[in-house]
Amino acid sequence: MAAEVAAGPQRELDNGSLEITQSTEDDPLLDAPLLPPHALHSQLRPRFHAIPTVLVANFLLLIHVAFVVLVFLVGIYCSYVNPNEDECPGNYTNPLKVQSVIIIAKVILWILHVVFERYVQHHHGKVRCRGYLLIYRSTRHLKRLPLLIHSTGNAALLLILSAQHSFPDYSKKYLYLILGVLCLELICSLTCIVIYTVKISNFNKARPRPDIIEEEKMYAYPSHITSEIGFR
């Protein structure tokens, strides 16, 4: 009788272990294939997307520099009052004709800057959606300043042309004013675009994770902790 009582719990224990073993063997989740390591890595570290605006900014800056250089050459060699001193083809000795060519080219350059500004805003909007708010805020004004500078230069050129229309006796002096405005415009725009390209190049080279992950890492593992084991 005592042996049967002692065998009862042993039988129940064996049955329980058998049920646990069977339930473990029958679990379909254990038979599922393991995730590959690269899938886990992609979930833990989101894929970095570089901002593809540096090349376009450098190309636009090169166009701007070439435009100002050509304008200075045209202003120096193609605006002589005496046609015998002219070195340009097409009879462009009249300063008014030279100014017309410069203004048309300036309008084309301004349109390129409008397209570039929309292109930059589009890509920075994507960067903000991916969680990179710091680079978005640090370049918020740099993205708009080149277009604002060119628009201000257009207003200055319009003022010069209006003054020339009222006082047409000093056409060549107005040409020098136009060249001065274009030179000042180049210096300001060059400074903004160079700073912008440096910031974006450093960002693409660093390949950081989204800001929320970087902040979480900074708070989880402070810099003053010297041990190899951090804390949350």
Steps between C-alpha positions, in 0.01 A plus 500: 500500500782737589681403180194586294467835678868574436473392139205733440693832522788346308260398221343848495845658487603275213177578318551872555854490367380297208230752423749786522735313268224427255369856508853626441554263210161580350547877523502626137689817594810300585499342156495840325826601329720749678526854370821575312750725680475779241123524561555546871776753428272699271236513771744608770691746278285672233651536157670836449400711199746773402377845396573525124520880480875562528578425136213716375604786730860486377385491138275803552783681676729430205237639262469813714875560506526447124209739445661780703838450330341513154299807596816681606674405176202615297475822700868578451550404135156549345381835627730748326346815371740499204416208265862488382607384846241224513634145530162319508312362201147595413533877543440498878679829560190667641488466881121462480536184292757364742270568791213323325710185459612518864145543631366208294780275626434621855133404473599150380737467797224607738267235356770238561523611862121471536515141370795425729316639804196279428730200448676559832173550689366174357797294618520670838132426551582131452787532749266650758253215450781250567566659839801724428365819651839644602642527148164630378499781753869586463461552123157662514626848411785388275251338262314826445776760512643449146159552339433798728836651404428460129152646539649801679755532218217496247330783688826698499542445124142610442570818695814566294314447173224733615755770581666444163166544326453834676860619452631333182814713469712278725449157344851374560498603866180303546677200352766529769228511764350180357841332513541609862161357596582169330836480675347566843228248425759237410694551826190463720358205307840330488534524879156351564537212254850409622381485862200293393707251301747459788217422744334250265832336410584451867153358561529253212848397613395445862197288399323554834192320621175694554514761772273313741733196493808717550337679794394170653856372470637816656267478799543124536881513492619834640851610413609517868437128551836322468378143546437276202146420619257784458160549654153587379 
